[in-house]
Amino acid sequence: MCERFHAQHRLIPPRTPRLNGKVERSHQTDGEEFYRLCPYSTQKDLQRAFARWLWHYNHTRLHMGLDGKIPIQSLQAFPRYAHIKVLRCHPC
């Protein structure tokens, strides 16, 4: 994904949520709104459901951390990414 979006990949020290707050919050939301809702019987079922969840999360769910926008809108605000219509972030 970094190559696709010409983004720099940087590592942070382990156990430093102050540097990784957005990812930590995303994981919390995944847990509250996805993983706890329904057990999945197979890995494949989980992967399919999570791919649907990611699409919802990136294209329809409002985010208070983004001033009430959805992630795709925030990305499109940058001229370099204005042409992107769909985020394909999951291999499923």
GROMACS elastic network, one bead per residue, 0.5 to 0.9 nm:
[ bonds ]
;  ai    aj funct       b0    kb
    1     5     6  0.62012   500
    1     6     6  0.82359   500
    1     7     6  0.80410   500
    1    89     6  0.72672   500
    2     5     6  0.53380   500
    2     6     6  0.56610   500
    2     8     6  0.64320   500
    2     9     6  0.64921   500
    3     7     6  0.63529   500
    3     8     6  0.81709   500
    4     7     6  0.77727   500
    5     8     6  0.89660   500
    5    81     6  0.84808   500
   11    14     6  0.89314   500
   12    15     6  0.87987   500
   12    16     6  0.74568   500
   12    19     6  0.72682   500
   12    20     6  0.79935   500
   13    16     6  0.61846   500
   13    19     6  0.86778   500
   14    17     6  0.85082   500
   15    18     6  0.88796   500
   15    20     6  0.89194   500
   16    19     6  0.56765   500
   16    20     6  0.65672   500
   16    21     6  0.85836   500
   17    21     6  0.52078   500
   17    22     6  0.86655   500
   17    23     6  0.84686   500
   17    24     6  0.66650   500
   18    21     6  0.54801   500
   19    22     6  0.85426   500
   20    23     6  0.55817   500
   20    24     6  0.61853   500
   20    25     6  0.86978   500
   21    24     6  0.50008   500
   21    25     6  0.60234   500
   21    26     6  0.84933   500
   22    25     6  0.50888   500
   22    26     6  0.61218   500
   22    27     6  0.86544   500
   22    65     6  0.84723   500
   23    27     6  0.61858   500
   23    28     6  0.85871   500
   24    27     6  0.51328   500
   24    28     6  0.62611   500
   24    29     6  0.87299   500
   25    29     6  0.62095   500
   25    30     6  0.85814   500
   26    29     6  0.50923   500
   26    30     6  0.61244   500
   26    31     6  0.86029   500
   27    31     6  0.61903   500
   27    32     6  0.86583   500
   28    31     6  0.51352   500
   28    32     6  0.62127   500
   28    33     6  0.85094   500
   29    32     6  0.50640   500
   29    33     6  0.57249   500
   29    34     6  0.76432   500
   30    33     6  0.54193   500
   30    34     6  0.51376   500
   30    35     6  0.63596   500
   30    36     6  0.85944   500
   30    53     6  0.85659   500
   31    34     6  0.56286   500
   31    36     6  0.59962   500
   31    37     6  0.86807   500
   32    35     6  0.66700   500
   32    36     6  0.59310   500
   32    37     6  0.77263   500
   33    36     6  0.67239   500
   33    37     6  0.66707   500
   33    53     6  0.89969   500
   34    37     6  0.56035   500
   34    38     6  0.74713   500
   34    49     6  0.88080   500
   34    50     6  0.77373   500
   34    53     6  0.71422   500
   35    38     6  0.64867   500
   35    39     6  0.73147   500
   35    50     6  0.87890   500
   36    39     6  0.74207   500
   39    46     6  0.83346   500
   40    43     6  0.73831   500
   40    44     6  0.87725   500
   40    45     6  0.61161   500
   40    46     6  0.55666   500
   40    49     6  0.87265   500
   41    44     6  0.85806   500
   41    45     6  0.68386   500
   41    46     6  0.77096   500
   42    45     6  0.52176   500
   42    46     6  0.63649   500
   42    47     6  0.87032   500
   43    46     6  0.50591   500
   43    47     6  0.61403   500
   43    48     6  0.86731   500
   44    47     6  0.50564   500
   44    48     6  0.61952   500
   44    49     6  0.85546   500
   44    92     6  0.89134   500
   45    48     6  0.52319   500
   45    49     6  0.61108   500
   45    50     6  0.84687   500
   46    49     6  0.51731   500
   46    50     6  0.59561   500
   46    51     6  0.85152   500
   47    50     6  0.50850   500
   47    51     6  0.60968   500
   47    52     6  0.86958   500
   47    90     6  0.89194   500
   47    91     6  0.88346   500
   47    92     6  0.63552   500
   48    51     6  0.51627   500
   48    52     6  0.64551   500
   48    53     6  0.87037   500
   48    92     6  0.62808   500
   49    52     6  0.51506   500
   49    53     6  0.61836   500
   49    54     6  0.87086   500
   50    54     6  0.60532   500
   50    55     6  0.85304   500
   50    90     6  0.85287   500
   50    92     6  0.85357   500
   51    54     6  0.51460   500
   51    55     6  0.63151   500
   51    56     6  0.87283   500
   51    89     6  0.84993   500
   51    90     6  0.61081   500
   51    91     6  0.80126   500
   51    92     6  0.60596   500
   52    55     6  0.51435   500
   52    56     6  0.62900   500
   52    57     6  0.85913   500
   53    56     6  0.50808   500
   53    57     6  0.60043   500
   53    58     6  0.85926   500
   54    58     6  0.60236   500
   54    59     6  0.83186   500
   54    88     6  0.89220   500
   54    89     6  0.78634   500
   54    90     6  0.76292   500
   55    58     6  0.52801   500
   55    59     6  0.57927   500
   55    60     6  0.77788   500
   55    86     6  0.84985   500
   55    87     6  0.74814   500
   55    88     6  0.79246   500
   55    89     6  0.85635   500
   55    90     6  0.89432   500
   56    59     6  0.52895   500
   56    60     6  0.51624   500
   56    61     6  0.60493   500
   57    60     6  0.61772   500
   57    61     6  0.50616   500
   57    62     6  0.79966   500
   57    63     6  0.87583   500
   57    70     6  0.77952   500
   57    71     6  0.78195   500
   58    61     6  0.66532   500
   58    62     6  0.86853   500
   58    70     6  0.62072   500
   58    71     6  0.50920   500
   58    72     6  0.59660   500
   58    73     6  0.89827   500
   58    86     6  0.86165   500
   58    87     6  0.71253   500
   59    62     6  0.85511   500
   59    70     6  0.60391   500
   59    71     6  0.66514   500
   59    72     6  0.59008   500
   59    73     6  0.81838   500
   59    86     6  0.76310   500
   59    87     6  0.79529   500
   60    70     6  0.62315   500
   60    71     6  0.85654   500
   60    72     6  0.88022   500
   61    69     6  0.81427   500
   61    70     6  0.58654   500
   61    71     6  0.82970   500
   62    65     6  0.89857   500
   62    66     6  0.79760   500
   62    67     6  0.84928   500
   62    68     6  0.52579   500
   62    69     6  0.52297   500
   62    71     6  0.79601   500
   63    66     6  0.53052   500
   63    67     6  0.67036   500
   63    68     6  0.50119   500
   63    69     6  0.56864   500
   63    70     6  0.58650   500
   63    71     6  0.75231   500
   64    67     6  0.50526   500
   64    69     6  0.72950   500
   64    70     6  0.89907   500
   65    68     6  0.71138   500
   65    69     6  0.83573   500
   66    69     6  0.53484   500
   66    70     6  0.70983   500
   66    71     6  0.73571   500
   66    74     6  0.70966   500
   67    70     6  0.87920   500
   69    72     6  0.82894   500
   69    73     6  0.63164   500
   69    74     6  0.66761   500
   70    73     6  0.54543   500
   70    74     6  0.65851   500
   70    75     6  0.89491   500
   71    74     6  0.50810   500
   71    75     6  0.62084   500
   71    76     6  0.85966   500
   72    75     6  0.50909   500
   72    76     6  0.60951   500
   72    77     6  0.86918   500
   72    84     6  0.80035   500
   72    85     6  0.74164   500
   72    86     6  0.73070   500
   72    87     6  0.71062   500
   73    76     6  0.50584   500
   73    77     6  0.63211   500
   73    82     6  0.87487   500
   74    77     6  0.52647   500
   74    78     6  0.75356   500
   75    78     6  0.58901   500
   75    79     6  0.88222   500
   75    80     6  0.89646   500
   75    81     6  0.61902   500
   75    82     6  0.71863   500
   75    84     6  0.81540   500
   76    79     6  0.68333   500
   76    80     6  0.79559   500
   76    81     6  0.51623   500
   76    83     6  0.70024   500
   76    84     6  0.66726   500
   76    85     6  0.81563   500
   77    80     6  0.86137   500
   77    81     6  0.73620   500
   77    82     6  0.62305   500
   78    81     6  0.54902   500
   78    82     6  0.60255   500
   79    82     6  0.50363   500
   79    83     6  0.80893   500
   80    83     6  0.76792   500
   81    84     6  0.56041   500
   82    85     6  0.80393   500
   84    87     6  0.73921   500
   87    90     6  0.88562   500
   88    91     6  0.79031   500
   89    92     6  0.89696   500
